[in-house]
Amino acid sequence: MRLEDVYIRGTSTRLPSRIPVAEAVTSGACPPRVAAGAGMESVAYSPHESAAEMAATAARTALRRAGIHGGDVDLLLHADTYHQGQDLWPVASYIQREALGNSCQAIEIRQMSNGGLAALDLASAYLTAGHGHGEALLTTADRFCAPGIDRWNTDPGTPYADGATSLVLSRRGGFARLVSLATHADPELEPLHRGDDPFTTAPFGHRMPVDFEAAKRSFVGRTGISYAVTRAHSGQQTAIKQALADAGSELADADWVVLPHFGQRRLNSIYYKPFGIDPARTTWDFSRTVGHLGAGDQFAGLDHLMVSGRAAPGDRCVLISVGAGYSWGCAVVDILERPDWREA
């Protein structure tokens, strides 16, 4: 989908603290083989803040940077993958109350790690369809903590991080323009994160913490590794090709490619080699200090490029995402100006 007059007006990232990977290895929390495969320096974590609280903080920062207030927002979409701090509870309404204080639609999206770009897709459609004349506020947040998640071992190769992101989407201008966006889904890969376990009546009915590796072994044992790898690559390729075609561009033309915050070994096998992506054009130097933020990697990467001043006017950024389910996303963003809230 090619877009016209859809802009990014503000971004923000909330990362309360960080755990050095070397420290986690020394304590026994992170196995040495996991640390070696991930190649990360540190992982963001929240000692006290819930996912919802981090999201509200990120939202307020993004609104301030965008130069708008709650009354300007016509839609709030919050993407997440895990527990937000309360049970059976509308987290998007909490963020709306804390950050906006208005009466717009506030909706939670559970598209796993593709949630950020899924929200971007839905918000773009909402604004271009003429629903309101203001902005859309997008937030993501997760706190991957014990006992439900083992950030080092639940999904070996991708250390899970705590943090939140926010992005303000607008029809009224911004520091960047959203040129195109594409999503693609393949539910045949859905069992990759479910495995063979029967359905339960309550959370963590099988085991705690969650073990994605066990589910993957079950699926691959039935279908073979080549089936899973081929379909996963095809799905990501479909989303990337469509977004780039709509933008009239090639991946090689991108100044920056923002990838999921996976470990180095996984990035190499899924993205660097198959798509010919030079790590120097990615945000790896940032993501290796953060870890996987669930639905928020793409917004955090874009925010880093702007706050650090690395992305300049005229740069083209390609945001790439994948989420269990399976679904993939790709967005092409052109940087128009350096926002005055960037770091020196």
Secondary structure, 3 states (H helix, E strand, C coil): CECCCCEEEEEEEECCEEEEHHHHHHHCCCCHHHHHHHCCCEEEECCCCCHHHHHHHHHHHHHHHHCCCHHHEEEEEEECCCCCCCCCCCHHHHHHHHHHCCCCEEEEECCHHHHHHHHHHHHHHHHHCCCCCCEEEEEEEECCCCCCCCCCCCCCCCCECCEEEEEEEECCCCCEEEEEEEEEECHHHHHHHCCCCCCCCCCCCCCCCCCHHHHHHHHHHHHCHHHHHHHHHHHHHHHHHHHHHHHCCCHHHCCEEECCCCCHHHHHHHHHHHHCCCHHHECHHHHCCCCECHHHHHHHHHHHHHHCCCCCCCCEEEEEEEECCCEEEEEEEEECCCCCCCCC
